[in-house]
Amino acid sequence: MKLRRAIPPTAAPISLSELLRGFLGIVKKGTEANLEKGIKKYFGTDHVFLASSGKAALFLILSGLNCLTGKKKVIIPAYTCFSVPSAIRLAGLDIVLCDIEPGTLDFDFSRLRALIDDDTLCVISTHLFGIPANTSKVRDLCEKRKIFVVEDAAQAMGAVYEGKKLGTLGDVGFFSLGRGKNITCGSGGIIITSSKDIAGSIQTQYPDLVNVPLMEYLKIILETIFLMIFLHPNLFWLPKQMSFLKLGETRFYRTFPVRKFTAFQAGLLYDWSSKLEKLNRKRSIHADYYIESLGLSGEMSIYASGYPYNRFPVYVEERSVKDALCESGHWFGITPMYPFPVHRIQELEGYFENLHFEGAENISNTLVTLPTHALLNVRDTTVIRERVSSVCPQRKRTGHDLQMGVGCH
């Protein structure tokens, strides 16, 4: 094994005091109720539900919406986390893919408009990397047809757009508390909504959620301790070289547990809101440095000062350049995102035959991500910028490049 400083692609550190709070949460009554109360206050929503994971939270949302209307189609971006189609399939619903634009990492709205029909249950508006999607435009398309808007804010907890927190712009939103999200307790998911009908429908399922089994509970605790110790760049080299941990892997789940949130995890989040704000400020500072030092300001709408990017996206010219940069920069947290678009997931083979998603393919082939988290120091960000610049020397970009969203900066 090679000992050296290794930067996690994403990170939300856990302190020893937070770990102790986690253990206190197991024995102290009301820990989860206090967490729910704090979430309601922070987001200004009427209803909050906690679940065992982000995908479990989405499953509960989709099942609840389906009970309200009986509709089956769920429209999602063609380039998104594989957990999203996993939750849709587990809920017994139909996946409908809409291509996205590289320059916005948001829906191609001309295609979205054509996809919406009378059997559309909801559209999932995704704030990829914490970059605000145009959820209001999605709402404009959906409201008249009584189609729900679900916000996937899994990578955007605490982010604000036009004075409103992401996750509160649609009918219902969800966050992930998994490793590498804006804040973490190892795993977990949050649902927020101010809709009485949606909350009521979710509530009918909520009491039936089972507790995490004892062995799984112990596993959560041990993984949290491991994460607390080895997430630091001076120690991350160890888990990074343990391939069986499958760090950073995104996969499609044919099935997964939908369980209750644990008191240990609720305890870990004792002071979550102030910690989230602090971590997001660090992300914004590091992202602003990349925008300025790589000459990205004004290039695309995805580059804006002040966003707490969960990861920072950068386009390169072609797949070979992407692969070379990720290979040479992996110790510095320079990594790809999702390995391919949703329609190429093996478990969904044949489901999207003869359909083409040029934008999603382009993003998959040319996008790399840079770390933004609070464990980075000045030297780290400088080395990362130099690494990117060495593979992607500065050049003037053409109108065609901007339209397609490719090309080194």
KEPA-675172 format. One record per residue: residue in three letters; x, y, z of N, C-alpha, C in turn. Coordinates in steps of 0.02 Angstrom, whole numbers, plus 50000, padded with zeros to 5 digits. Layout:
AlaXYZXYZXYZ;...
END
This chain:
Met500414994150000500005000050000500445006250000;Lys500225011349963500605017449957500365022650007;Leu500825025350048500655030350098500785037250069;Arg500275041250063500345048050039499705051950053;Arg499735058450048499145062550057498655061050001;Ala498035059850018497515058149969496895062249984;Ile496645065749934496065070149943495425066349926;Pro494945065949972494295062949954493945067349902;Pro493605064349853493235068349804492685072649837;Thr492365069949889491875073549928491975071750001;Ala491775076150046491875074750116491455079450159;Ala491185076750212490865080750265491105077750331;Pro491635080350359491955077250417491495076750478;Ile491625071650518491265070550581491775071050638;Ser491615074850690492065075950745491945070950801;Leu492425070550847492355066150905491755068150948;Ser491665074650957491095077050998490435075050966;Glu490405075250899489785073150864489675065650873;Leu490225061750871490155054550882489865053250952;Leu490115056751002489855055951070489125057951073;Arg488935063151037488235065151034487805059651002;Gly488105056050955487755050450924487575045150974;Phe488065043351015487935038251067487425040851118;Leu487465047251134486975050251180486275049851151;Gly486225050651084485575050451051485225043751059;Ile485615038351067485325031651075484935031151140;Val485175034451192484865033651258484415039551277;Lys484495045151243484115051151260483465051351220;Lys482905052051253482255052351219482175059051183;Gly481815058751127481645064851091482165067351042;Thr482705063551032483245065850987482995066650916;Glu482625061750891482365062150822481845067550815;Ala481415068250865480895073450863481205080350862;Asn481745081350900482085087750900482415089150832;Leu482685083950801482985084750735482445086850685;Glu481875083550686481335085250640481105092450651;Lys481055094550713480845101350729481345106350701;Gly481995104850708482515109350683482505109850607;Ile482365104350574482335104350500481745108550476;Lys481175107750508480595111750490480735119250496;Lys481065121050550481225128150562481715130750510;Tyr482235126850495482755128950449482485129950379;Phe482055125350356481795125650288481125129150283;Gly480805130450340480165133850339479605129650309;Thr479645123050318479135118550292478715115650349;Asp478135113150331477665110750382477775103450402;His478075099550357478125092350369478825089850353;Val479085085450395479735082450386479685074950400;Phe480015070950359480055063750369480785061650362;Leu481005057150405481685054550403481675047250382;Ala482165045250342482195038350318482915035950319;Ser483005029550303483665026350309484165028450255;Ser483925031450200484375033550147484015038550102;Gly484395041850059484085046450011483625042849963;Lys483835036949940483415033249893482795030549928;Ala482835028949993482245026950031481765032850037;Ala482045038850047481625044850050481255045849984;Leu481605045049928481285045849863480755040549852;Phe480895034449872480395029049866479755030949904;Leu479815033449964479235035450003478845041049969;Ile479215045849941478885051249905478485048649846;Leu478815044549804478485041949744477885037549760;Ser477955033449810477395029149831476815033349855;Gly476975038749892476455043149917476105046849861;Leu476485049349813476185052949756475755048249714;Asn475995042149704475615037249665474945035649697;Cys474935035449764474305034149799473805039849790;Leu474055045849778473615051649770473285051949701;Thr473645049549649473385050449581473345043949540;Gly473745038949557473755032849519474155033249455;Lys474455038949441474865039749380475525035949388;Lys475845034549330476415029949332477075032749308;Lys477075038049268477685040249236478055045449279;Val478715044249286479145048749323479695051149276;Ile479715057549262480215060449217480825062649257;Ile481405060149235482035061749269482565063749218;Pro483105067149239483655068549193483975062149169;Ala484205062149106484535056149079485225055149109;Tyr485485060249141486125059649177485995061449250;Thr485975056449292485825057549363486085051649403;Cys486035052149469486255046649512485825040449500;Phe486145034649497485785028449482485285026449537;Ser485365029449596484875028049649484185030649632;Val484145035749589483505038649570483085033649529;Pro483345030949474482955025749440482835019549482;Ser483295018049528483195012349573482565013349614;Ala482475019349642481885020749684481245020549642;Ile481285022949581480695023049537480465015849522;Arg480945011549505480765004649490480505001049551;Leu480805002149610480574998849670479865001049688;Ala479685007249670479005009749683478505007249631;Gly478745003349581478305000549530478085005649478;Leu478495010649467478315016049421478755015749359;Asp478595019849309478945019849245479445025549241;Ile480045023949219480575028949211480505032049141;Val480475038649139480475042349076481075047049078;Leu481525046349030482135050349029482065056548985;Cys482315062049011482355068248972483085070248967;Asp483305071948908483995074048899484125080648935;Ile484755081948951484935088148985485465091748946;Glu485535098248959485995102448922486655103148961;Pro487215101748929487865102348964487995109148994;Gly487765114348962487895121148986487515122949048;Thr486965119449063486565120949122486525115049170;Leu486685109049147486595102849186485865102249209;Asp485425104949169484705104849182484345102249121;Phe483695101149127483295098449073483375102449008;Asp483335098848952483205101848887482445103048887;Phe482235109148900481525110348914481085109348853;Ser481345109848793480935108348734480755100948734;Arg481225096748755481085089548758480645087948818;Leu480745091348873480335090148932479595091648917;Arg479485097148883478805099148865478465093748823;Ala478845090648779478555085448735478435078948772;Leu478795077648826478735071348863478145071248911;Ile477945077048936477405077348985476745075348953;Asp476395070748985475725068848960475265067449019;Asp474675064849005474155064049056474315058549107;Asp474815054349092474995049049139475635050749178;Thr475865057049171476465059149207476295060449280;Leu476615056649324476515057449396476895063549422;Cys477535063949404477945069349429478555070349385;Val478865076049392479505077649361479995078849418;Ile480585075749415481095076649467481595081749442;Ser481585087649474482045093049458482665092249502;Thr483245091449470483855089349505484365094949508;His484585096649569485095101649580485775098149582;Leu486005096149523486625092249518487225096449542;Phe487635093549585488225096749615488035102649661;Gly487385103549674487165109349713487035115449670;Ile487065114649604486915120149557486165120649550;Pro485855126349562485125126749559484845125249490;Ala484385120449487484015119049426483455124149419;Asn483175124749359482625129449348481965126149368;Thr481875125349433481285121849459480655125849445;Ser480695132449445480105136549431479845135449361;Lys480295134349313480095132849245479765126049240;Val480025121249279479705114649282478995115349311;Arg478925119349363478265120449393477775123549343;Asp478015128249304477585131349254477305126249205;Leu477725121349187477505116149140477025111149173;Cys477095110249238476735104949273476095107049308;Glu476065113149332475505115249374474825114649339;Lys474775116849278474135116749243473885109649231;Arg474355104849229474155097949217474145093749281;Lys474225097249337474195093949403474705088349409;Ile475305090049387475875085349392476325087849449;Phe476545083349491476955085149548477675086749526;Val477985091349563478685092949553479065090749615;Val479525086049605479945083449659480645086349650;Glu480925089149704481605091749701482105086749728;Asp482565084849686483135080749707483685085649729;Ala483695086949794484195091449822484705087449863;Ala484825081149842485285076749879485975079749885;Gln486195083649835486865086649835486835094149850;Ala486265096549875486175103749879485895106049946;Met485975102149998485695104050062486015110550088;Gly485595115350103485825121850128485945127050074;Ala485925125050010486025129849956485415134249947;Val485525140449927484995145449920484995148249850;Tyr484405149149822484335152249756483775157349758;Glu483945163649741483465169149742483095169549808;Gly483485168749862483215169549929482835163549956;Lys482795158149918482425152249940482895146149943;Lys482815142149994483235136250001483035130849952;Leu483525127849919483385122349873483075116649913;Gly482585113449883482195108249917481505110849936;Thr481415117549935480765120549952480415123549891;Leu480695122749832480425125949772479895121849737;Gly479885115349749479395110949718478845109149766;Asp478475103949749477945101549794478225097649852;Val478775094249841479095090249893479825089549873;Gly480265089549923480975088849909481305083749954;Phe481885081349934482245076649977482995077949974;Phe483325075950029484055076650037484345069950055;Ser484985069150040485355063250061485855065150115;Leu485925060850164486415061750217486975056650212;Gly487065053950152487575048850141488275051750143;Arg488765047250141489465049350140489595054050081;Gly489925059550095490105064050041489575069150023;Lys489005068950055488505074150042488685080450081;Asn488285085650076488455092050107488535091450182;Ile488145087150213488235085250282488045077950288;Thr488355074350334488235067150336488175064550408;Cys487815059050413487825055050475487935047750454;Gly488305046950399488465040350372487985038250318;Ser487345038850332486815037350284486185040750309;Gly485655040550268485025043450290484735048050237;Gly484085049350243483745053750196483225057950232;Ile483085063750203482605068450231482095070350178;Ile481465070450196480925072850153480635079150183;Ile480535084350143480205090450167479635092350119;Thr479085094650146478535097050106478075101350149;Ser477725105850117477205109750151476505107750126;Ser476485102650084475845100250058475525095450107;Lys474935097150129474565092850176474395086150145;Asp474205086350081474005080150047474605075450038;Ile475175078250016475765074050006476005071250073;Ala476025075450124476245073150190475785067750217;Gly475135068650206474645063650230474745056950196;Ser474885057150131474985050950094475625047450116;Ile476165051250126476785048250151476685045550221;Gln476305049050261476195047150331475845040350336;Thr475445038550287475105032050289475605026250285;Gln476185027450254476695022250249477195022550307;Tyr477275028450334477815029850381477805025350443;Pro477235024250475477235019950535477435012750522;Asp477395010650458477565003650442478315002550432;Leu478705007950431479425007150423479715003350482;Val480144998550468480434994450521481084997650546;Asn481264996050607481904998250635482484994850599;Val483054998150599483664995150573483854989150617;Pro483974983250588484174977450629484804978850669;Leu484884975350724485434976650770486124976350736;Met486234971150696486884970550663487004976150614;Glu486474978350580486544983950533486664990450572;Tyr486354990950630486454996850673487194997250695;Leu487464991650716488174991450735488624993150676;Lys488424990850617488824992350558488824999850544;Ile488255003150552488205010350543488685013950591;Ile488685011750653489115014850704489855013950686;Leu490045007750668490745006350652490965010150589;Glu490535010550539490695014350478490785021750493;Thr490375024250539490435031250558491105032650592;Ile491305028150636491955028850670492525028550619;Phe492475023850573492975023050520493015029450478;Leu492425032050460492385038150420492705044050457;Met492545044650521492815050150561493575050050562;Ile493875044150566494605043550571494945044250503;Phe494705040650454495085039850392494875044450335;Leu494405048950347494215053650295494735059150285;His495135060250336495645065550332496145063950276;Pro496355068950237496825067750182497475064150201;Asn497695064950263498315061550283498215054050295;Leu497585051950300497435044950312496995041750258;Phe496725045850214496245043350165496565038450115;Trp497235038450112497575033750068497395026550083;Leu497235025150148497085018250166496415015850137;Pro495845019050153495225016750122495215017450046;Lys495595022250021495625023249948495895017049913;Gln496345013449946496645007549915496295001049934;Met495735001649971495324995749987494744995449937;Ser494844991949883494364991949829493684989149850;Phe493674984649900493054981649921492584986649955;Leu492844992449975492414997650004491995001149951;Lys492215000749888491845003549831491695010949842;Leu492205014649865492115021749878491965025449813;Gly491465029749816491285033849758490895030249704;Glu490755023849715490405019949664489665021849664;Thr489385022849605488655023649598488385017449564;Arg487845014749591487595008449563486835008449564;Phe486555004249522485835003249519485644997649567;Tyr485134998849608484914993949658484244990949635;Arg484234984549625483594981249609483124981549668;Thr483404981249728483014982049789483464985049842;Phe483164988149891483544990949947483064991950005;Pro483324992150066482894992850125482614999950132;Val481995000350153481685006850169481505006450243;Arg481925009450284481865008650356481845015350392;Lys481765014850458481765020850499482465023750506;Phe482495030050520483105033550539483295031350609;Thr483935031050625484135028750691484265034650739;Ala484185033250803484315038350854485055040250855;Phe485495035550840486215037050837486355042250783;Gln486045041450725486155046250671485855053050688;Ala485275052950720484975059350741485415062950791;Gly485735059150836486195062050884486805065150851;Leu487065061850799487635064550761487485071450733;Leu486845072650718486645078950686486405084150736;Tyr486655083650796486435088050851486485095450831;Asp487045097550802487145104550784487215105250708;Trp486785101850672486865100950600486815107450561;Ser486365111950579486235117850537486835122650537;Ser487135123950595487715128450596488315125150563;Lys488385118550571488925114950538488835115150462;Leu488215114150440488075114150368488255120950338;Glu488055126350370488215132950345488975133950340;Lys489335131750391490065132450391490385128450335;Leu490175122150326490455117950273490295120750204;Asn489685123350196489485126050131489865132450114;Arg490025136450165490435142350151491125140350124;Lys491415135050152492065132550128492005130150055;Arg491455126650041491355124249972491315130149924;Ser490955135249944490885141149900491555144549888;Ile491965145149939492615148249933493055144449884;His493075137849891493495133749848493235133849776;Ala492575133749768492285134049700492435140749667;Asp492385146149706492535152749678493265153149655;Tyr493715149849692494415149649671494495146149604;Tyr494155140349595494195136749532493925141049474;Ile493355144249486493055148449434493535153849412;Glu493845157149460494295162749444494945160249414;Ser495255155249445495925153049424495915149149358;Leu495345146049342495295142249280494955146349225;Gly494795152549240494515156949189493825154949167;Leu493405152649214492745150049196492175155149205;Ser492315160749235491795165549249491455167849185;Gly490785167249183490405169349125490375164349068;Glu490735158749073490755153849019490085150249012;Met489795148149068489165144449068488775146449130;Ser488125145149129487715146949187487875142649248;Ile488195136949238488355132649295488915135549338;Tyr489255140649312489805143749350489575150449377;Ala489435150549442489205156649474489505157149544;Ser489715162949563490005164049629489495162849684;Gly489715159549737489285158749795488925152049801;Tyr488935147949748488615141449753489045136749795;Pro488745133149842489125128249881489165121549845;Tyr489545121449790489595115449748489795109349791;Asn489415104049786489605097849820490235094849787;Arg490265095449721490875094349681490875099749628;Phe491445101249602491495106549552491585103449483;Pro491125104749436491165101649369491605105649321;Val492005102049284492425104949232492385100449170;Tyr492295103549112492275099849049492965099649016;Val493105093948984493705093248943493495091648872;Glu493985090848827493825090348756493505083748736;Glu493745078248765493505071748743493645066548797;Arg493385060548786493425055248836494145053548855;Ser494585053448806495275051548820495615056548867;Val495445062948858495725068148902495435067448972;Lys494785066048976494465064949040494805059149077;Asp494895053649043495195047749074495905049249098;Ala496285052949057496975054649075496995059149137;Leu496545064049139496535068649195496335065049260;Cys495835060749256495615057049315496155052149339;Glu496515049349292497055044649310497625048349344;Ser497815054049317498385057749345498185061649408;Gly497555063049416497335067249471496935063849525;His496915057149524496465053849571496685054649644;Trp497345055449655497575056649724497365063549749;Phe497185067949703496985074649721496225075549721;Gly495865070049717495135070349718494825072249652;Ile495205072149598494935073549531494645067049504;Thr493995066949495493655060649477493095061949427;Pro492875056549394492265057149354491665057249400;Met491075058349372490465057949412490125051349396;Tyr489535051349366489205045149349489545042149287;Pro489645035649285490045032649231489725032949162;Phe489055033149161488695033649098487975035849112;Pro487605037849060486915040049070486465034249092;Val485875036049116485405031049143485215025749092;His485135027649029484895022848979485405017348964;Arg486025018148989486535013048979486635008649041;Ile486235009449092486275005049150486094997949130;Gln486524993249147486424986349124485754983449147;Glu485554984849208484934982049235484314984849200;Leu484404990249161483844993249124483904991849049;Glu484324987049032484444985448961483794983748925;Gly483694986848868483094985748829482524990348846;Tyr482584994048900482054998348923482015004748882;Phe482595006948854482615013248817482885012248747;Glu482705006748716482965005248649482775010648599;Asn483255012248555483165017048501483055024248526;Leu483215025548589483175032348615483895035048621;His483965041448606484625044548606484615050648652;Phe485155051548690485205057048737485895060248729;Glu485945064548678486585067248659486915071348715;Gly486515075448747486785079548801487065075448858;Ala486685070348879486905066048933487535062248914;Glu487575059848852488175056348828488775061048829;Asn488665067048806489205072048803489475073448873;Ile489015074348921489225075648990489615069749017;Ser489355063749006489685057749030490395057149003;Asn490495059048941491145058248908491645063748924;Thr491415069548945491875075248950491885078849018;Leu491495076549066491455079949131491905076749183;Val492295080749217492665078449276492465082949334;Thr492575080649396492395084649454492995085749499;Leu493015091649530493545093549576493265094049646;Pro493645092349697493395092649766493315099949789;Thr492835101049833492705107749859492665107849936;His492725102249968492555101550038493035105050085;Ala492865105050150493225108950200493895106050219;Leu494055099850198494695096850215495255098950169;Leu495095102750116495605105250071495985111150102;Asn496635111550088497005117550107497215121350044;Val497545126950053497735131149997498185127449948;Arg498655123649974499105119849930498705114749888;Asp498215111549919497815106649883497465109749823;Thr497115115349835496745118449780497215121049726;Thr497805123349746498295125749697498535119949653;Val498705114349685498935108449647498385105849601;Ile497765105849625497205103549584497125107949523;Arg497155114549534497095119249478497655118149428;Glu498275117149453498845116049408498765109549370;Arg498495104449403498405097949370497905098649312;Val497355102149325496855103249272497155107349216;Ser497505112649233497805117049181498315113549139;Ser498675108649168499185105149130498885100749076;Val498285098249089497945094049039497515098248993;Cys497255103749020496805108048982497085115148979;Pro497565116448937497855123148933497325128248912;Gln497395134348936496915139648922496865140748846;Arg496245141548823496155143248753495495146848744;Lys495425150448692494795153848677494295148748651;Arg493685149048676493195144048657492725146848604;Thr492485142448562492035144548508491325144248530;Gly490875147348491490165147148506489905140048506;His490165135748461489945128848459490135125248523;Asp490755126548548490975123448610490505125248668;Leu490325131748670489895134048724489205130748721;Gln488955130048660488305127048652488315119648674;Met488835116148657488885109048674489145108048745;Gly489455113248772489695112648841490325108448848;Val490745108548796491365104748801491955109148787;Gly492545106448801493155110048786493505112148849;Cys494155111548850494535113548909494515121048918;His494605123148979494585130248995495285132849010;
END
